[in-house]
Amino acid sequence: MAENSPLLKGRSTSSESKINDSKLYLAVFSAILGNFSFGYSLVYPSPVLPQLQTPDVDPRLRMGKEQTAWFGSIYTLGAAAGGLGAMLLNDLIGRKLSIMTSGVPSTIGYLLMGGASDFWMLLLGRFLTGVAGGMTAGSIPVYISEISHKRVRGAMGTCPQITAVTGTLSLYALGLVLRWRWLAVVGGVPALLMVVLLVFMPSSPRRLIKLGREQEAEKALRWLRGEHYDTQMEINDIEHSINTQAKVTWSQLATPVYYRPILISVVMRFLQQMTGITPILVFMEPIFAKSKVSLPARYDAAIVGAFRLFAVAVAASLMDRAGRKALLYTSSLLMILSSLTLTIISHTTPCPPGTAPLTLTISHDAIGSALDTSQQTSAGLIPLISTMVFIFGYALGWGPITWLLMSEVLPLVTRGVASGLCVAVSWLTAFALMQAFSHLVEDYSLFVPYLCFTVVCVFCLLFTAVCVPETRGRSLEEIENYFRTGGTFTITRSPSTEQM
């Protein structure tokens, strides 16, 4: 007679109390060094472009408007390619080796940029670091979710986002004291350190069990959980999850257990980019100029980075307390209110005559003028405050939680491929949006883009309410069962599969 019992409830309480997470933290740290490199490489053009737009730069490296646009956006194409690569490598060679492989294009890319003697070397280096970023984005969240237990998975799942933001802040800080070639040299260090450390870290226990290597899985779990942890209970639960899944066929992808979590993950990554976060961050200074808000570019970047880091840290502390959906609701509401305010301000406040076109070129005269300005009207502060609230709201929920939910809800049998697909969709969307944003602003001012972002944020709120499950405190096996049964986390288990 079958027994209904929540997975890992009651049975494993005494075992869970004996978990030692110190080595798990070491494994997570080793992996998220790839996210540090990702955050660093994403904003690499920020301090580099001003140095490569001066008259005394080698003409073969000097960047005009067209070169600047491609140098900034080609990273997203590389990230999309890296996401597709992760889609194949995650299941072909495993999560850990996929992360380690990303160190190759990252190192080559930084070497090309550090030693560049022509513009094509900068473009190729930027593309390759994007490939590495896409690979890590598609592999690291999956690896972390599969080595973590449910008690800390929420906090561990936000670590990639926190580390990426830290990498961004590090780039901004180093950009104040280092030239662009040395910035490229420093950028290659975290990726190399990541590869070295991961050599000593275990592979995903779930993947090892799926490959029939139970002894290695048991050894990996004991290393991750501590010597006093009863690994057999967790192994039995993982085996039960794997045994209930067969190899997926195209016809089976039409069943809810597969297409619902995949669609949720893909749509969340699409909506995440459509909120406008990437163009807002990339074109921050020109946006402020058009909104009658002037701040020195380097302080702009530092303030934005500090807000993002603070919000992600708050999200990490609340992830397993408030829950995923509560943070997504709060995030959506903050973005709706701030983007609606920006829409109204941009529609009612005409742009000053002679406003510079939306490019990434930094005007040093404008910076000096901004530094001399000691007072701002309250109306002039509204766009700045609204932009910071928007970024805070994004970093509180739709930034880190979309990565975490992707790694939690995707079925084990499709997790590697589907996570790569999600990353590819995300970055292709970012590339298209960045290209469209410049044209929309030039043709219709900021009003139309902000209005579109507001509508998307409303969709984010509705999508969270209707489609996103609450995964707080649930094991990966329980989450899979939710989609298998159409909304029940409790797993029906026969006596033969229970722990003896």
N, C-alpha and C positions, 0 to 999 in steps of 0.2 A: 504494500500500500504506500502510495507516494506521500511525502511529507512536505508541507509548505513552510519554508523558513527563509527569512532574509539572509542573503549570503553574508558570511563572516559576522553575523550578529550572534552574540552569546557564546558561540563555540570558540571563538578565537580571542575573547577578551583577555584571558590570562596570558596568552601568547603575545598579543599586541603590547601588553604592559612591559614585556621584556625586550622590546625592540630598542636597539641602539642605532641612532640615526647618523652618527659621526661619519661613517664611511659613505653613507648615502649622500651626505652633503658634499663630500669630497668628489664623488662621481658627478654630481650635478654641477659643481663648480668647474670641473674639467670640461664638461660639455658646453656650458654657457660662455666660456671664453670665445667660442665661435660667434655668439650673439654680440659680445663686446666688439669683435672685429666687424660684425655686420653694422652696428650702430656707428662705428668709427668711419667705415668706408662709405656709408650712405650720405653723410654730410661732408665728405672730403672736399668737395668743390667750394664750400663756404669760405674758408680762409685762403684757398688756393687761387680762385678766380681773380681777386684783386691784384695778386702778384703777377698773374699772367696776362693782365690787360694794360700794363704800364708800357710806355714807349720804349724803355730800355731793355725789354725782353727780347730774346732771340726771335726774329720774325717767323721762324718755323714753328714756334710754340705760342706766339701771341694769339689771343682769342678775341674775335669780334662777336657780334650778336649771334650769328648762326652757329659758330663753334661753341660758344658758351651754352647755348640751348642743348646742343647734342651732348656736350660733356656732362651736363647735369642730368639729362634724361636717359642716356644709354645704359645707365646702371640698372634701370627698371627692366630693360630688355634682357640684360644678363641675369637678373634675378628670376625672371620668368623662365629662362632656359635652365637655370639651376633648379628651379622647382620641378620642372619636367624630369631633370636628371635624378632628383631625389625620388620622384615617383617610381623610377625603375630600380634605382640602387637600394632603396629601403628594403625591398623584399629580395633583391638579388644577392646582396652581400651583407645585409643587416644594417640596423640603425647606427651602431657605433662606428662601423667601418665607413658608412656614408658620411658621417660627420668628419671623420679623419681625412677622407678623400677631399673634402672641401678645402683643406689646407693647401692643396696643390695649386688650383687656380688663384687662390688668394695670394700666395707667395709670389707666383709668376707675375700677377697683376701689379703688385706693389713694386717689384723689381723693374717692371717696364716703366711705371710712372716715375720712380725715383731716378732712373737713368735715361729718361726720355730725351731724345734729340730732335723729334719731329712730332707733329700733332697726332698722327695716327697711332703712335706708341701710347700717348695719353689716353686716347679713345679705347684702344685694345686693353690697356691695363684697367681702365674703369669698367669695361665690360666684364673682364675676368673676375674682378672683385665682386661685381654684381652676381656672377654665376655662383661664386662661393657663398654670398649672402643668401641666395635662393636655396642652395643646397642645405645650409644650416637651418634656415627657416622651415624647411620641409622635414627635417630629420630630428633636430634637437627636441622640440616639444613632444614628439612621439617617444623618443628614448627616455626622456624624463618621466613621462606619465607611466611608462612600463616598468621602470625600476622603483618608482615611488609607491608607497602604500597610501590608502585613502585618507588617513589621518593628516598627512602633510602634503598631499598631492596638489591641493589648491595653492598653498604658499609656494611650493616648488614650481608649479606651473606659471607663476608670475615672474620667476627669476629670469627667464630669457628676456622679457620686456624690460625689467629693471636694468639688466646688464647692457642691453642695447642702448638704453637712454644714458647709462654711465659712459659707454663708449662715445656717444655723441658729445657729452660734456667734456670728455677728455680731449677730443679733437678740437673743440672750441678753445679750450684752455691752452693746449700746445700750440695752436695757431697764432697765439699772441707772441710767442717767443721763437718759434722755429720757421725756417723757410720751407717751401712746399716739397722740395726733394727729401728733406729730413723727415717731414711728416709721413711720406710714403715709407721710408725706412722703418720708422717706429711702428707704422701700421702692420707690418708683417710679423712683428714679435708675438702678439697674442695668438695668432693662428698657429705658429710654430710651437708655442708652449702648449696649446690645446692638443696638438697631435702627440706630443711627448707624454703628457699626462694620461691621455686616453689609452695609451698602450697598456697601462697598468690597471685600467678600469674593467669591470665585467661587461659582458654583452647583455642584452635584454633577456631576462629569464623567460618571458613569454615566447620570444622567438626561438630560444633554445629548446623549449618544450615542444613547440610546433615542429621543429626539425627532429624530434625524437631523442634529443640529448638531455635526458632527465638528470643525469648525474651532474652535468655541467650547470644545469639550471639550479639544482639544489646547492651547489657550491657557490654560485653567484648570489642566490638569495641569502645564504648564510653570511656571506661577505657583506652584503648590503644591510642586513637586519641585525646582525650580531650573533654571537655564538649560542646564546640562550633562546633564540627564536625557534619555534616549531615550524620548520619550512614545509613539512608535509601537508599541513592544512592549506597553505596558499597554493602549493603545487596541485593538490586535488581540485581546487577551485578553478585554476587556470586550465587544467586538463578537461574539466567538465565543460568549460566555455569552448575550448577547441573542438572537443568531440561532438558538440551540438552543431558544428559548422562543417559543411562540405566545401569543396572547391567551387567557387562562384562561377556560374555560367551567365551568359548575357541575358537569358530569360529570367534567371533568379534576381538579377539586378532590378527587375521591375517589381520585386516584392518589397513591402515597407521596411523589413528589417535591414535592407541594404540601401534603398534609394532615399529613405527619409533622413538618416543621419548624414549621408553624403550631400544631399541637397541643403540641409541645414548648414553644414560646414561651408559649402561653396557660396551659398547666398550670404552668409555672414561675412565672408572675406570680401565679397563683391560690395556689400553695403558699407563695410568698413572703409574701403577706399573711396566710395562714392560720397561719403560725408565730406570729402574735400580736404582731409587732413594733410595729404602729401603736398598739393599745390600751396596750401596755406603756409606750411613750414618752409617750402622751397622759395616761394615768392613773398616772404614775410615783409622785407623792407619796402619793395615797390607797393605792396598793399597798404602799408602804413603811410607811404607818401601820398597815395591817392585818397586816403581817408583823413588827410590833414594831421596825421600822427607822425612825429619825427623822433627817432631814437638812434643813437649810434649803433651800427650793425652788430658790433661785437657784444654790446650789452644786451641788445635784442636777443641774440642767440643764447646768452647766458641765462637771461630771465626765463625764456621759453623752456630751455633745458631744465632749469631748476623746478619749474612748475610741473613739467612732465615727470621728473624723477619723484617729486613729492607725491603726486597723484598716484603713480604706480605703486609706491611704497604703501600708501594708504590702502589701495586695492589689495595688496598682498596681505596686509594685516586683517582685512575684513573678509577675504575670499571665503574662508571656511567658517565665518561667523554670520555675516549677513547673507551669504549665498550669492550665486552667480547672477540670478535673475534680478535680485534687488539692486545690485550694482549696475546691471545693464539698464534697468529702468531709470536709475538716477543719472547715469551717463547720458542716456537719450534725452531726458528732460533738460539737462544742463545745455546740451548741444542745441536743442530746439530753441530754447530761450535766447541763447547767445547769438546763434545764426539768424534768428528772426530780428533781433535788435540790430545786427549788422546790416540786414536787408533793408530795414526801415531807414537807418542812418545813411546808407549809400544811395537810397532813392530820394531822400529829402534834402541831403546835403550835396550840392554840386561840387564836382572836382575843381580844384583851383586851376585857372588858366595856365596853359603851358606845362601841365604835369608830364613828367617824363614817361615814355612808354614802359610797359611791363617787361623789363628785362632783368637779368641777374647782375647787371653791371652796377657796381657800388660807386656812388658819387662822393668823393672825399670832401667836396665843398658843402654838400648837404649835411655830412656828418659834422663838420665844423660849425655850420649854422645851428644844428640841433643842440650841440654842446653849449652854445652861447645863449640859447633860449632857456630862461629860468622859470617862466610861468606858462601854463597852458590853461585854456578855458575848460570848463567842465564838459562841454560838448566835444572838445578835442580828445578828452580822456575816454569817452564812451567806447570808441572803436578799439582802443588798446585793452580796456578792461574786458570787453566782450570777447575779444580774441583770446585773451588769457583764460577766461571762463570756458570757452569752447575747447581749448587744448586741455584744460584741467578735466573737463567732463569726458573727453575722449580717452585720456590716459587712465581715468578712474574705472572705465568699463569696457568700451568697445575696442580699446587698444589691446590690453592684455588678455581679456576674457575670451575673445575670439580665437586666440592661439590656444588657450587652455581647453576650451570646449571642443575645438577641432581634434585635439589629441585624446579627449575623453569619449566622445560620442561615436567616432568612426569605428566600425566593426574591425576586430583583429584581423580577419582574413583580407580586408581591403584597406587597412590602415595605411600601409606604406604607399600604395599607389594613389589613394584618395588624398592623402596629405600633400603629396607633390602636385596634384591637380589643383588643390586649393591655393597653394602658393603661386602657381602659374597664373591662375585666374586673377589673383590679387594684384600681381605686378603688371600684367597686361592691362588691367583696368587702370592702374596708376599711370602707366605710360600714356594711354589714350586720354585720360583726364588732364594730365599735365599739358599735353599738346592743345587740347580744346580750351583749357582755362585761359591761356594767353590770348587766343582769338576772341573769346567771349568778353574779356575785360576790355580789349581794344575796341570792339564793336558796340558793346552795350554797357560799358562800365562795370563796376563790381556788383550792381544790383542783381543782374541775372544769375551769375554764379552763386551768390549768397542765397537767393531764392530757391535755386535748385538744391543746394545743400540743406536748407531748412526742410524741404519736402522729403528728402532722403532720410533725414533724422526722424521725421514722423513715421516713416516706414520702418525705421529701426525699432521704434517703440512698439509698433503694432506687431512686428515680426517676433519680438521678444515675448510679447503676451500670448501669441497664438502658437508659435512653433518651437520655442526653445524650452527644453526640459530643465528642471533644477537638478543638478548633479552633485550638489554639496553632500559630503558624507557617504557617497555611493562608490562601491568598487567598480572597476571597469567591466566586470562580468555582470553586475547588476544593471549597469547602464545599457549593455547590449541586450539584456533581457527586456528592458523597457521597450525597445523598438521591436523585439521579437513578438511580444505579447500585445503590443498596441497601447501600452501605458501602465504596465505593472512592473515595479522594481523587484518584487518578491520572486524568487526562483523556486520552481517546483523541482524537487530532487527525490530520486528514489533511494531506498535504504542502501542499495549497492554502491551508490556514489557518495554516501555520507562517510565522514571520518570515523574510523573504527576506534 
